């Protein structure tokens, strides 16, 4: 009885695998095509070759000003054209009181700028809201000259908002606003 059951199970297994083989091959083909399309889309999205940004200093100043104003809480045309590989929107952000931009040097193909921020704290969408973390930090922005203009490279995905932009665009509770006010009073500015 046991041998008959094993032989029957083996025949059924061979029969089923033979019928599903064309379906599995078709599924694999569809997956490969879908992956290829998404790869092509992400590559073209990461390489905006629209001519623009002939001055790296102006590019960095515009980028930081727009970021501080809350413009980069979602993807937009400027962000895509200003960065080498842009991605917009975030569940996280940071709040600042001021920023200052200094040139560290501009060459024919590379420009570096120091951006010094006075932070009040961090923003998180959800019940955490605003978390005070007063500090001063300097971030280095690097711009690379491409045939179609200057582009910012590196990781600058987290929005950095001036206090008024955070109050305007971020979902802050009364407790968050109280913590934000307290952090602002503790800064030497």
C-alpha positions as CSV (number, residue, x, y, z in Angstrom):
1,X,0.0,0.0,0.0
2,X,2.8,2.4,1.0
3,X,4.7,1.7,-2.3
4,X,1.5,2.3,-4.4
5,X,0.9,5.6,-2.6
6,X,4.5,6.8,-3.2
7,X,4.3,5.9,-6.9
8,X,1.0,7.7,-7.3
9,X,2.4,10.8,-5.5
10,X,5.4,10.8,-7.7
11,X,3.3,10.6,-10.9
12,X,1.1,13.4,-9.7
13,X,4.1,15.5,-8.9
14,X,5.7,15.0,-12.3
15,X,2.3,15.7,-14.0
16,X,1.7,18.9,-12.1
17,X,5.2,20.3,-12.6
18,X,4.9,19.7,-16.3
19,X,1.6,21.6,-16.6
20,X,2.8,24.6,-14.5
21,X,6.1,25.0,-16.3
22,X,4.8,27.4,-19.1
23,X,2.9,29.4,-16.5
24,X,6.0,29.8,-14.3
25,X,8.1,30.8,-17.3
26,X,5.5,33.4,-18.3
27,X,5.5,34.7,-14.8
28,X,9.2,35.0,-14.7
29,X,9.2,36.8,-18.0
30,X,6.6,39.3,-16.8
31,X,8.6,39.9,-13.6
32,X,11.8,40.5,-15.6
33,X,10.1,43.0,-17.9
34,X,8.5,44.9,-15.0
35,X,11.9,45.1,-13.3
36,X,13.5,46.4,-16.4
37,X,10.9,49.1,-16.8
38,X,11.2,50.3,-13.2
39,X,15.0,50.3,-13.5
40,X,14.8,52.4,-16.7
41,X,12.4,54.8,-15.0
42,X,14.5,55.2,-11.9
43,X,17.6,55.8,-14.0
44,X,16.0,58.5,-16.1
45,X,14.4,60.0,-13.0
46,X,17.8,60.2,-11.3
47,X,19.5,61.9,-14.3
48,X,17.6,65.0,-15.2
49,X,19.5,66.4,-18.1
50,X,17.4,69.5,-18.5
51,X,19.9,72.4,-19.2
52,X,20.2,74.8,-16.3
53,X,22.1,75.9,-13.2
54,X,25.1,77.6,-14.8
55,X,26.3,79.0,-11.4
56,X,27.1,76.6,-8.6
57,X,26.9,79.2,-5.9
58,X,23.4,80.3,-7.0
59,X,22.3,76.7,-7.2
60,X,23.3,76.0,-3.6
61,X,21.8,79.3,-2.3
62,X,18.5,78.6,-4.2
63,X,18.5,74.9,-2.9
64,X,19.0,75.8,0.7
65,X,16.5,78.8,0.6
66,X,13.8,76.6,-1.0
67,X,14.5,73.7,1.5
68,X,14.3,76.1,4.4
69,X,11.0,77.4,3.1
70,X,9.4,74.0,3.0
71,X,9.4,73.5,-0.7
72,X,11.0,70.1,-0.6
73,X,8.4,68.4,1.6
74,X,7.3,66.9,-1.7
75,X,9.1,66.3,-5.0
76,X,9.2,69.2,-7.4
77,X,10.8,70.2,-10.7
78,X,13.5,72.3,-9.2
79,X,14.6,69.6,-6.8
80,X,14.8,67.1,-9.6
81,X,16.8,69.4,-11.8
82,X,19.1,70.6,-9.0
83,X,20.2,67.2,-7.7
84,X,21.9,64.2,-9.3
85,X,19.2,61.8,-8.0
86,X,16.3,63.5,-6.3
87,X,13.6,61.9,-4.1
88,X,11.0,64.1,-2.5
89,X,8.8,63.9,0.6
90,X,9.8,62.7,4.0
91,X,8.3,61.5,7.3
92,X,11.2,63.2,8.9
93,X,12.5,66.8,8.9
94,X,14.6,69.2,11.0
95,X,13.9,72.7,12.2
96,X,16.4,75.5,12.1
97,X,16.5,79.1,13.1
98,X,19.3,80.3,10.7
99,X,21.7,79.1,8.1
100,X,24.9,80.5,6.5
101,X,26.6,79.5,3.3
102,X,30.3,79.8,2.7
103,X,32.2,78.7,-0.4
104,X,35.0,76.2,0.2
105,X,36.2,76.4,-3.4
106,X,35.1,76.2,-7.0
107,X,36.9,74.4,-9.7
108,X,36.0,73.8,-13.3
109,X,34.1,70.5,-12.5
110,X,33.5,70.6,-8.7
111,X,32.3,73.2,-6.2
112,X,32.1,72.8,-2.4
113,X,30.1,74.9,0.0
114,X,29.7,74.7,3.8
115,X,26.2,75.3,5.1
116,X,26.1,76.0,8.8
117,X,22.7,75.4,10.4
118,X,21.4,76.3,13.9
119,X,19.0,73.5,14.6
120,X,16.1,73.6,17.1
121,X,15.2,69.9,16.7
122,X,13.8,67.1,14.7
123,X,10.3,66.5,13.3
124,X,8.6,63.2,12.9
125,X,5.1,62.6,11.5
126,X,3.0,60.9,14.0
127,X,2.6,61.1,17.8
128,X,6.2,62.1,18.4
129,X,5.9,65.4,16.5
130,X,8.7,67.7,17.5
131,X,11.7,66.6,19.5
132,X,14.1,69.4,20.7
133,X,17.7,68.9,19.9
134,X,19.4,72.4,19.9
135,X,22.8,72.3,18.1
136,X,24.9,73.9,15.4
137,X,26.2,71.7,12.6
138,X,27.9,72.3,9.3
139,X,27.0,70.3,6.2
140,X,29.2,70.2,3.1
141,X,27.3,70.5,-0.2
142,X,29.1,69.3,-3.3
143,X,28.1,70.3,-6.8
144,X,29.4,68.6,-9.9
145,X,29.5,70.3,-13.4
146,X,27.8,68.3,-16.0
147,X,27.4,69.1,-19.7
148,X,23.9,70.3,-19.0
149,X,24.7,72.4,-15.8
150,X,25.7,72.1,-12.2
151,X,24.0,69.4,-10.0
152,X,24.2,68.8,-6.3
153,X,25.4,65.3,-5.3
154,X,25.3,63.5,-2.0
155,X,22.6,62.8,0.5
156,X,20.3,65.8,1.2
157,X,17.0,64.0,1.3
158,X,15.8,65.1,4.8
159,X,14.1,68.5,4.6
160,X,15.5,71.2,6.8
161,X,12.9,73.8,7.6
162,X,13.0,77.3,9.1
163,X,10.8,77.5,12.2
164,X,8.0,79.4,10.4
165,X,7.9,76.8,7.5
166,X,7.7,74.0,10.1
167,X,4.8,75.7,11.9
168,X,3.0,76.3,8.5
169,X,3.5,72.9,6.8
170,X,4.2,70.3,9.4
171,X,1.3,68.8,11.5
172,X,2.3,70.1,14.9
173,X,0.3,69.7,18.1
174,X,0.1,72.3,20.8
175,X,2.6,70.3,22.8
176,X,4.9,70.3,19.8
177,X,4.6,74.0,19.4
178,X,5.3,74.5,23.2
179,X,8.5,72.4,22.8
180,X,9.5,74.3,19.7
181,X,9.0,77.6,21.5
182,X,11.1,76.4,24.4
183,X,13.9,75.2,22.1
184,X,13.9,78.6,20.3
185,X,14.2,80.4,23.7
186,X,17.3,78.3,24.6
187,X,19.3,79.2,21.5
188,X,21.9,82.0,21.7
189,X,20.6,83.7,18.5
